[in-house]
Every structure is written in structure tokens, then in C-alpha cells.
Amino acid sequence: MQSVKTLFKAALGAGAFLRPAVVEAQSSAAGGREAAPAYVAPALLPIRSIGPRERGRILKHLLELSPRDRYLRFGYAASDEQVGRYVDGLDFERDELFGIHNRRLDLIAIAHLAFAPAGQHSDCAEFGVSVAAHARGRGYGARLFERAVVTARNEGVGMLFIHALSENTAMLRIARKAGATVERSGSESEAHLVLPKATFDSRMNEIALDHYAEVDYQFKARAKQFWSFLAGVQDVRSGVQSARQQSGR
């Protein structure tokens, strides 16, 4: 039986994942001007496992991507209909999807960890990610990749793959920084990262991350309900005041 000290140490391992993500500032190509200071992501970034109830939000997020972003995400110029088919075909029982929500509970970044179908290479998985245009430059893609690695490792995956267009430099940079080997073949590239075996610490890490993300989501959901209720009360109050003013004329 594991001691309390061991359990506590393993839970604290989540802190290594929840570290601040610093995005390096780049100098402007025009005029050699200095870029804005580097953005530092929050030390605690809740990344939540999302299920079939969020298909609508997933679809909304993907449809809001620009044609260029859809091209980089799917490897082809996906139409609205093709994006819809992709979302309808998501297998939440086999695969894992992770999302970052804003305060309005909109999905601003999504990762898809696709496991091999039954009977195929069960020790392999593939990673894909998309980030809303207004949320770029915050390190969300890298943090989602790290989160996917945690789950993939604990599910017995030994090799994590990324298939991307060679021009998708942001995705390939994430893979390289994580230690993946990247091989280019013309317009397409493939990255693969060898994962270590699961340990007690890695499993406790995942439990801590899931719990934190769920608590954060429930807090945001209740805050949204409160502000919606408050807005409704204000509307009623405004209506009553307006009626009184009209009756007093």
C-alpha cells in the first residue's frame, strides 16, 4: 500500500505540467522593431477532457477557423460540410479530446488524441490540435500536446504521431521542442515521439490535472449562470421602471 507521503509527492508532480508556458518574443521583420514582451501563460492552465455533449461547441470552434487554418488543421481545404462530418464521426469512447474554455465556456483550443482502431497498432496514437485565432501566441498548442502525452502514456501508447503539412511550422515546432523526430516528405511531414511507460506518478498526475480542470469548468459554469441571472433581473427591473414611468404620465 502506498504511503501518504508517496501519494502527496505524486500529486505534486502535476505541478511540473502546470508550469508557466513562455512564448518567445520575435522581432518584427518590418523595420527591425522590437516585438512586444513575451506572453506568459497562466501557471495553472485548466485543460479539460471533453465528451459528446460538447459536439456543438467543437463544431462552432472549427467552423470559426479561417480557410487557411482549416487547411493546416486537416491537411486540406475543409468545407463546412466536411468539418461537420468530422465532428459527427468523432469517437469519444475510443479517442480523447481535450479543450481549453474561456469564461463564456466557448472552446478556444482543442486537441484530438486519436487511438488506433481495435485490432490495429494499439501502442500508437495520433495528435491533432487547433487554436482560435484570437488565442494564438499563448502556448496553448504546446500545453495541449503535453496534456495529450500524459493520457497517451497512461493508456499504454509507446509512440505518438503527428501528421502535418510541412508548412505547418507551428505544429512541427511543438513536436521538435517535445523531443519528437520529424521527417519531411515533400509537402507533408511526420513527427513521432517515443513515450515512456506509465508509472504511479504519471497516473496521479493525470488524476490531479483532470480534477483541477473540472473544478475550473464548474466554477466558470456557475459564474456564467450567475451573470445571466443578474442580467435577467436587471432587464425585469428596467421593464418595471419603464412601466411606472409610462403609467405616471
N, C-alpha and C positions, 0 to 999 in steps of 0.2 A: 504493500500500500504506500502511495506517495505521501511524503511528509508535507505539512502545511508550508514549510519553507520552500520546498520544491515547487509546489503549486503557485506560490506567490512569485517566485522567480520566473516561472514560465509565463505567467500573466503579464509580467513586466516586459517580457520580450516583445509584446505588441508595440511598445514604445519605439523600438527600432524602426518599425514600419510607419509609425505616426510622426516621424521626424519632419521638420520643415523642409519643403522642396524649394530649392532656389533655382530660378530660371536665369541663366546668364544674360546680361545685357549685351546687345550687339550694336556696334557703331553704325551710324547711318551712312549709306553708300553715297548719298547726295550731300556734297559739300564737306564730308568728313566730320559732321557734327556728332557730338557725343549723344548716345542714346539715353533714354530715361533710366533711372536706377533699376536694378534687378528686382523683379517681383518675388516676394517670399510668400509661399502658400502657407495657410494656417498650419500650426503644428499638429492639430487634430483635424484630419480631413475624413469625415464620415463617408464611407463607400458602402452602399447597401446592396445586398443581393435582391434582385427584382424578379417578380414572377408574372404569371399570365394575366393577373389583374391590371398590370401596367402596360398591356399591349398598346392601348390608346396613346399613352404618353411616349412610348417608344416610337410609334408611328409619327406622332407630332414632331418629335425631335429630328427624326431622319428626313421628314418632308421639308423641314426648315433649312436643311443643309443646302448650300448653293450647288449648282450643277458641277462645278469644279470639285467641291468637297465630296459629293456623291461619287464622282469618278474615282477619286483617290480611295474612298472607303470601300467601294465594291469592286473596283478594278475595271469598271465600265460605266458609261453614262446612264445610270439607272433612272428610268422614268418613275412617275408617281405610282403607276400600276405595278411595276417591278418591285419597288420598295414595299408596297402593300403586301405583295405575295411573300416577300422575305419575312415580314413581320408575322403574317398569318402562319408561316411554316416554322416558326421558332419552336423548338422542342425544349420546354422548360424542365421536363423530367430528366432528360439526358444531359443537357448543357447547363451552363451557369451564365447568368447575365448580371452585371454589376452597374450601378448607376450613381451619379452624384446629383443630388437635388438642390435646387435653390430654395429660398424661403417661401416661394409660391408653390413648391412641390413639383415644379417643372424639371424634367431631366435635362441637364446641361452637358452631360457627358455619359457615354455608355460604352461598356466593354462586353464583348461576346467571347466566352471561352467555350469553344466547340469541341466536345469529346468525340472520339471515333465511334461510329455505329457499332452495335453489337456484332461480334464475330470478326471484327477487324482489329487493327492495332490499338489495343486498349491502353497501352502505355504512352500514347501520343495524343496531343490536343493542339488546337489552333486558336490563335488570339486575333481579335479584330477590335478596333476602337474608333469612336467618333466623338468630337468635342464641338459644341456650338461655337459659332464664330466669335461671339462676344466674350466667351470664356477661355479663349486661347491664351497662351503665354503664361499660364499659371502652374504648369507642371502636372495638369490633370491626367494627361495621357500616360505619363510615366508612373504616376501613382496607381492608376488603374491596372497597368501592367504588373506592378509589384503585387497588387491585391490578387490578381488572377494567378500569379505564380504560387502564392500561398495555398490557394484552393487546389490548383493542379497538383502540386507536390503532395498534399494530403490525400488526394484521390488516387495516388499511385502512378501519376504521369511521370515518365522519365525524360521525355523530350517535348518541348513546347515549340511550335512552329508559328512563323508569321509569314504569310504570303502577301507581298505588296508590290505595287508598281515601283520601278527604280526611281521614279521622280518623286515618290513619297518620302522625301528626306527626313521629315519629322518622325515618321514611324520607324524608319531604319535607324535613326539616331537613338531612339529609345531602346531598340534591340541591342545596338552596339554597347551602349552605356551599361546595360544589364549583363554584358558579357557574352552575348549571343554571337555565333558565327554567321556572317552574312555572305551569301553567294549570289552574284548577279548573273542573269542570263538575258541579255538584251534589255527589253523594256520592262522585264519583271525581275524581282529579287526574292530570295527566300532566306529567312533567318531561322536558326534553330538554337535553342538554349537547353543544355543538359541540366536537369533538376536533381537535387539531392533527394534522398529518401526521407519520408516523413518521420518526424520524431515527436516525442511527447510535447516538447516546447513548441513545435510548429503547429500542433493541433490546438494547444492552449492559446496560441497567438491568434488563430482563426476564430476561436470562440470569443475572445476579447474584442476583436475587430467587428464581428457580427453584432455583438451586444451593444457596442458603442454606436454603431450606425443605426440600429433600430431605435435606440433611445433618442438619438438626434432626430430621426424621422418623426417619431411620435410627438416630440416637442414642437417641431415645425407644423405638424398637422393640427395640433391643438391651438397653436398660436394663430394659424390661418382661420380656424373656426371662430376664435375669439374676435378677431378683427372683422370677420364677416358679420358676426352677430352685432358688434358695435356699430358697423356701418348701417345695418338694418334698423337699429334703434334710432340712430341719427336721422334716417330717412323718415321714420314714423314721427319723430319729434318735429321735423321740418314740416311734414304734412299737417300736423295738428296746429302748429303756429300759423301756417298759411290759412287754414280753415277759420281760425279765430279772427285773423285779420280781415278776411272776407266777410265774416258774419257781423263784424263790428262796424262795417261801412254803413 
